[in-house]
Each structure stands twice: as structure tokens, then as C-alpha cells.
Amino acid sequence: DWTPDSFIETTIAELKAKLGDDKVVLGLSGGVDSSVAAVLLHQAIGKNLHCIFVDNGLLRKDEYQSVLDSYQHMGLNIKGIDAKQRFYDALSGLTDPEKKRKAIGRVFIEVFDDAAHEVQGVSWLGQGTIYPDVIESVSVKGPSATIKSHHNVGGLPDFMKLKVVEPLNTLFKDEVRRVGTALGIDPNILGRHPFPGPGLAIRILGDITPEKVDILQQADAIYINNLRSAGVYDKVWQAGAIYLPVQSVGVMGDERTYENVICLRAVESLDGMTADWCHLPYDLLAKISNEIINNVKGINRVVYDISSKPPATIEWE
Ligand code: XMP
């Protein structure tokens, strides 16, 4: 019978046999899959696993530092790379969602390839691919898919010529979580909502600026912290704030203001293919709205998305 402990035991033995003294490079995203893959590989080959964590400037507020800290705490051999400006430069002026995704994918590959070159004699690329990614041939998720859509951009980056090791490619998400728990990984990492690879870039409609990212990060942090303190975070499949480039009128003192709108999204789902909007308590929505409007400069209106998928998607872009 399958148990997390038996899976861990066999997988570590297999990884040791397969990898020997070879070096592996792996990109961490802060998500469940890459984290569990990294800890398994680390237990098998120790310091020969070289992890790379890229700050694309599109993560949640304070997420880069806190995730980097927890990875270091786990003893992983990890290099953090602040590439914010490179991503902002590449995104500058782009409004089409697919162009934004492509630009992010391209810069990620460049940054990752540079970092992988610094690992002398590396021969393997580790990936947190799980079974649904394997069977879903046209998946939009994860760096491997991003990489596929960039095959035609001037030849393969060097790291894609590496052999691939994917220790989780027979597991479903709930099994990955159970393995992660058995490995002693921080429940805060294992219980995280899914977060798209292009990050906040697809939660800011239209063009991206560092100022908009800052506003969205502040609003999103207020939202997510309130979901946590109200005890509803774990009941929601995915939640996040969205920045709408719409200005509406408001009033502050005697003055009329024209400021932007934040939309709150929270859904219940099993796999992201279909989703229902969450019936969050009105009192909680009221508290979040007040906190955002009172604290986030540039926002004078908060709305709640009551659309289900299909026909609406979870993300707005
Ligand atoms: P949609 O918006 O298609 O989202 O209903 C379904 C799930 O996929 C995530 N998503 C993405 N993940 N890169 C990703 O890694 C993407 O470009 C992307 N677009 C959507 C979304 O967050 C949700 O979990």
C-alpha cells in the first residue's frame, strides 16, 4: 500500500542510485510541488542539489524574503536572485496578457540559465512536475510549460539540455502534500493557495508598473491576512486581489477623487478547472474593504467578484 513514508524511502533510494555524485539544479517557486521535490532531492544528495529562487518582482508582499528564509531554515543549498528590474523592464508598456506571459517566461529562462551556468559541472535539471502535469499535455502551468512555448526563441537555453529528474511525477497533489508533511515541511508552505507563475502581472489588468505592483501587494496582503485571521484561508481554494485600471469617483473631505478599484477574488474548486465564488461573510468583506480603502493610497473602491467558472475564469487575464 502507498504511504508517504514508503514513497519517501523508495524515492530517496532511487534518487541516490540514479544521481550518485552528480549535481542537480532546481528552480524553486515557493509553491508546494517544487518545495517537496527540493526536500526529497536534498535528502538524497545533500549539497549536490543547487536550488535557485528568482524574485521576479511579481510575488506577494514580503513573500520573497519569507520564503527564502524558510528554505534556508530547511537547510537547502539555495541562491536567491533579485531580478525585479529585469522583469519590470521587459514588461514595460505591454498590455496584452499573452505578451506579458511570454515576456515573463523569457526573462525567467534567461535569469535561470545564467544562474545554472554558475553551478560547475551540473548535469541534471530537477523539476517538481506532478502526475496531472504529465497527463495534461497542454498545461499552462509551471516553468516547464513556459519553457516549451519558448523553444523557438533562438535555440534551447543550456539548462534545457540537462537530463531531467522529476521525483513527484507519479503523484497527485494531495499525495504531494502528504509527502511534504511526512518530510516535516512548514505547513505554511504546504497549505498555500495556488499562485500563477506570472504572479501579480496577470492580476494587474493592462500594463505593469512598480507603483501598481506596490499598491496591489498592499491590498492583497490586507486581504490574505484577514482571511487567515478569520480562519477562512484554509477553506478557500484560491484567493487574491486584482488591480483594475479603472478610475471611479470618490469623496475625501470636500474633494472629489478619481482613484483605482481593487477587486477581491476567492474561489472554491477541486482542480481549478471549474470553480465557484466563495460566499465570504459580509462582515469580513466589510472589514477588508475598509482596511484597504483606509490604508492603500490610490484605491477608493473595493468590489467582490461573484462569478463562477465557467464561463468566468479564476484570473482576470
Ligand atoms: P484560470 O484563470 O484559467 O486559472 O481559471 C486556473 C488556474 O490556473 C492558474 N493560472 C496560471 N498558472 N501560469 C500559471 O502558472 C499562468 O499563466 C496561469 N494562468 C492561470 C490560476 O491561478 C488558477 O489557479
Boltz pocket constraint, residues with backbone or C-beta under 6 A from the ligand:
constraints:
  - pocket:
      binder: B
      contacts: [[A, 101], [A, 140], [A, 141], [A, 142], [A, 194], [A, 195], [A, 196], [A, 197], [A, 198], [A, 238], [A, 271], [A, 272], [A, 273], [A, 309], [A, 312], [A, 313], [A, 314], [A, 315], [A, 316], [A, 317]]
      max_distance: 6.0
